[in-house]
């Protein structure tokens, strides 16, 4: 079976309720992809399961602390999951996403582990990196925003019931998600919500040491992820390589 036929067949298998997302995911051959996939217990591109490492300072198993992010796979959101507008096909999304990616230039992104609210995540280590990821996400959203279905009344009501600022409410209504453009904060989630501050601190400390060995993230591609049907685990469907050339520093 050719790769093109495989792409078409996969798209035909998905539910009409499938959701699509543009995520940053480290290159499949990188140490960062292996490290994050191991941490979350599996590679969402190949389907290979992993046994997560176990920091000695943790009482609970890592698999218990990562249930929420595990369903989404190792990623950082650029365009949040969306359903397709009437008449839009998965292949149309793929074509537009590839065209967008080919206009992007690679760069390095130094990161740090931090507590964000009650969960732990990687985030850009400097304001320049934060700005670069915000610009990248905004560009992707503007390119693909016209392909998404408007949120249902129920979805919109559920999200509007959350504690949002007036700006976030406006963005939600216009773009289907409140944390876009100036409200966007790039991160790669490492844990579920954790009540215990000592667990969060232990994860931050462990990842601090890991980051020292892994170095910066190389942002040289994005990826289309798919939730095939509501509640199912996300899969990495297609990689979206950026234009070739040198990698700029951030």
N, C-alpha and C positions, 0 to 999 in steps of 0.2 A: 504493500500500500504506500503510495506516495505521501509526502508530508502534507501537500495541499489537500489530498483526499481525506487524510486523517483530521485536519483542521475542520473541514466541512462536516464530517461525520460526527465529530464531537459536538459541534454547534447544534446539529439536528437532534441530538439526544437530550438536550436540556429542556427543562420545564419552561412554559411561557412566563413563569414567575421568577425565572433566573435573574440574578443580579450580577452586574459587572462593576469592576473597580480598577482604577489605575493606581498601582502601588509602586513604591521603590522596593526593589529586592536586590540584594547583592548578587553579583554574577555567580552562576552555578558552580564554577570551579574555584571560587574564592574561599579563603579561610573564614571569612565573615558569614558566608552562606552556610557552611558546615556548622559553625559555632552556634548560630541562631537556630538552625533546624534541629540540632541536637538538644538545645535548651528547651525547645517546645515539643520535642518528642517525635518529630517526623519531618520529612522533606515533602512539601506539598506540590512539588513539580514531578518528582519521580515516584512518590508514594512510599518511599523507603522509611520504615519506622526506626527511631533511635531510642536508646535508653538515656535519659538526661543525666548530666553530671550532678553530683550531690555535694554542694559546699558543706564542709564539716561543721560550720557554725549554725546550720539550720536543723531544727528538730523535725519539721515536716518534710516529706519528699517534694522535690521540685515539681513533679507531676501534679501534686495537689495545689501548688501555688500558681500554676499556669493554665488552668482549665479554660479561662475566658479567651486569652490570646491564641490558644492552640487551634481553635476552630478557624481562625483567620489566616494562620500560617505566618511565617517570618516575613515581616514587611513594615514599611512606613507608608501611611496613606498619602496619596497625592490627590486623587479624586475618589471620594467616598462611594460605597456601593450604590448602584442605581439600577432600576428596571428600565427597559427599553421603551421608547415612545412607539406608538402605533406605526407600523410600516418600517421600523428600523430593525435590521438584522444584526446578529452577532458579527458577521463578516464585515458589515459596514462600520461597526465600531472598531474592529481590528484594522481596517484600512485607514481610518482617520487617526487612530492611535499610532500606527506605524509612521504615518506622514508627519505627525507632531514630533515623534521621537527623533526622526531624522533631522529635525531642525535644531536639536538641543546639543550643546557642547558638554563633554565630560568635565568633571572636576572632583577634587578630593574634599571630603567633609570630615574634619576632626569631630569626634563625639565624646560625650561623657554620660555616665549613668547617674540618674537622679530620681528622687521621689517627686512624682507629679500627682498632687492630691493624695489619694490612698493607694496608688500603684507605682510600680517602678518601670522606668523606660530609658532608652537611649535618647539623647537630644543633642542638637548641635552644641559644640563647646564654645562657640563664639558668635557674636551678633552677625558677622559677615556670612557665616554658614547658614544661620537662621534666615537671613534675607534671601540667600540664594535658593533655599528650598521653598520659601514662600513664593518667590517669583516662578519657580518651576511648576509648583502646584497650580498657581493662578493661570499660567499659560495652558496647562493641560485641561483645566476646567473650562476655560473659554473655548477651547477647541472642541470638547466633547459635550458641553452643556446642552446643546440643541438636540442631542440624541437620547436624552433621558426622559422618561415619563414623569409627569408632574406627580408629586406625592398625593396619595389618596387622602380623602377628608379625614379618615381615621388616623392615618400616619401623621398628618399635619397636626391634628388635635393633640395627639400623644406627645409630639415633640414640643408643641407650644405650651404644654402643661409643665414642662421642665423650667427650672430657673434660668431664664435667658435674659440678656440685656436687650434693649430696644434694637440695637444694631444687629445682634444675632438673630432676633426675630425677623428682621427685614431680610437678612441673607437667607434664612430658612425658607421664607415664602418665595423669594426670587430664584434661589439656586438649589433648593431641596435639602440644604444642610447648613447649619448655623456657623460652622467653624471654617470659613473660607476667606480668601483674600487677607485683609488686615487682621482677621480673627484666627488665621491659620497658625498652628504651632506644630512643626514637624516633630514626630517622635516614633520610636519603634518599641512597642510594648513588650515588656519582659515579665509581667506578672498580672494576675487578677487583682481585684481590689483586696487589700490586706489591712485588717484592722490593727495588727500588731506592729508598732513602730520598730521593734527590734528585728522582725523579719524583713521589713523594708530596708533597714540599715545594713543587714547582712547581705542582701542581694546587691545593693549599691556597692558595698566594699568588694564583693567577689567580682563583679563586673568591672570595677575600677582596675583590678589587676589584669583581667582578661583584655581589656581595651589596650593596656600598655603593650601587650604582645601582638595584638591584631592590627594596631595602627588605625589610620583614618578609613572611613568608608570611601570606596571609589564609586562615585555616582556617574556611571557610564551607560546606564540603561534604566528602563522602567519595565513593568510587566502588567499584563492584563490578567487579573484574577477573576474567577467566576464562582458564585454560589449557585450550583446547579438547580437547586430547589430550596424553598424556605427552610432554614434551620440546618441544612447540610453543611459539612465543612467546605471551606473555600479551597479551590485548586488553582495552581498557577497554570494558566492556559497557554499564553504566548509571551515570550520575551520581546522587548521593544528596544533594540540597541540604539544608542545615540550616534550622532555623526562621528566618523573616525577622526583621529587627530590627537594631539597632546592633551594631557590632563592638567587643567589649571588648578592651582592651589587656592584654598579658601582659608 
